């Protein structure tokens, strides 16, 4: 698929979702509560330092995750996943990424389920958490950033250059499109 067709499909998809969501509630989409701005160079720079101090020991200096993090065995869920394009971090909204960093679990994870992710609610403030997430997002290819921004309310985080720079959808785009279609009904 050519880059122009990909852009056109993404913009059509965005327009359809925005129109569908706004029509279903009768208002415009809400602003995100927690949003990590990967286009703000100061926040990304601050996030790089926070990531290096608090996150890299588990998730890797290059965001590569722990060895064998993808393996489904008796240790599944105990290895820190990658935050680079090989991982699945981009499949979560900024709100979810904030929540797992602050509380050590996703909003949908029951408290009875063990999580090896430490909670940083007593260590990092909201701005520091969002700066670390901004640093992670800033390292993704443009297609992943576009795909992830569609998960945020109001599509916060849509890169400003999405219409002017060549990019492609992530390899698992079919999964993302299916999820967007389901959620936009």
N, C-alpha and C positions, 0 to 999 in steps of 0.2 A: 504494500500500500504506500502510495506516495505521501510525503509529508503534508502536502496541502489537503489531501483527502483525510488524513488523520486529524488535522486541525479542524477541518469542517465537521467531521464526525463528533469530535470532542465538544465543539461549540454547540452543535445541534443537540447532543446529549445533555449538555449543561442547560440549554434553553428549555428543553423538554422537562427536565427535572425541576428547574426553577418555576416554570409555568405550572406544572402539576402540583408541586408543593404549595405554592402561593395560592393557587385556586382551591386546594383542599382545605386550607385554613382561613382563606379569605383575607390574608394579610401578607406582607412581605416576610422573607425569611429572617429569623432572629440572628443577631450578632453572636459570635462565639463567646462563651464565658472565659475560656482559656485558649489563647491563640499564640503560637510561637512564630514570630515573623522572621523567616529565613532570608528576607531581602534587606533586613536591617543589619548592616555590617558591624555595628557596635555590639548588638545583641549576640550575633554569631561569634564575634571575638571573645566576648565574656563567656558565652556558652562553651567555647573550646577549652577555656581554662577550667571551668566547672566539670566538664566531661573528663578531662585529663585527671583531675583530682579525685572525683567520686565515681566515675563510671567505667573508665578504661581498664581497670584491674579485672573486671568481669567481662565486659563487652568488647574489649580489645582496643589497642591504641589506634588502629585503623578502622574501628567499628566492625570488625570481622567476626565478633562473637567468640565463644569458647569452641575448642575443637569438638567436632561431632555434635554440635548443637542441634542439627536437624534429625539426628538418629532417634528412632522410636524404640526404646528399650526400657529396662527398669529404671533408668536414670532420666527418662524423658521429662522435660519441664524443669530439670535441675541445672541444666546448662544454660548459660546466658546466650540468647540469640544474637545474631548479627543485626546491626543497625544500618549497614550499608545496603546497596541495591540487591545483594544476595539474600537478605533477610525479609521479614514480613512487617517491619515497623511501619512502612508506608501504607499498609492496609488498615491502619487505625487513625481515627481522627485525633486532632490535637488534644481534645478533651480527654480521650482515653489514654493518650500518652502521658498527659499531665497526671491523671488519676493513678496510673500504675506506678509512676515515679514517686508521687507523694505518699500513696497508701500501700504500695507493694502488691497491688492486685488490680485487675480491670474491674470496672463497675459491674460487670456481669458475673464475676467470679464469686461464688458463695463463700462466706467467711470460714466455713468448715473445710474448704479445700486448701491444702498446704501450698504456700508460695515461697520460693527461694529468693524472690526479688525483695531486697530490703526496702523498707519504707523510709523515705527521706523527709517526712513531715517535720521532724524535729531538727533536721540538719540543714535543709535548704528552704529558702522562702519561695513563694510563688514565682517571682521574677527570675530567680536563679534556675528553677526547674524549667521554665519556659525558654530561657536562654540556652540551656543544654539541648532542649528539643529543637530549637532554631538551628543550632550548630549541626545537629544530626541531619535535619532536613536540607540544609544548605549543601551538604555533601552528595545528595542524590542527583541522578540525572533528571533533566527537565521533565521527561515523561512521567517519572514517579512522583515528582512534586505536583504536577497537574492532576494526576490520578488521586493522590492523597488529599489535595485541596477540595476535591469534590465531596469528600466525607465530612468536611467542616460546615457548620451553619453559614449560610450566605457564601459558601465556597471561599471562605477566608484562606488566604495563602496562595491563591491562583497567581503564579508568577506573571509579572507585568509584561515580560517578553514572550509569553506563550504563543502569540500570534505572529511574531516576527522572526523567531529562531526555529531552526529545524529541530524536531524531536520526534520520538516514536513512543507508542504505548509500551508499557512493561510487558514482559513475556506472558504474564498471567492476566492480561487485560480482559480476556473472556470472562474470567471469574468476577472481576470488578464490574464489568458491564452487566452481568447477570444480577449481581447484588444491587446495583443502581436501579435496574428495571424493577426488581422486586420491591425495593424501598420506595420507589416513586409512585407506586399504584395506590 
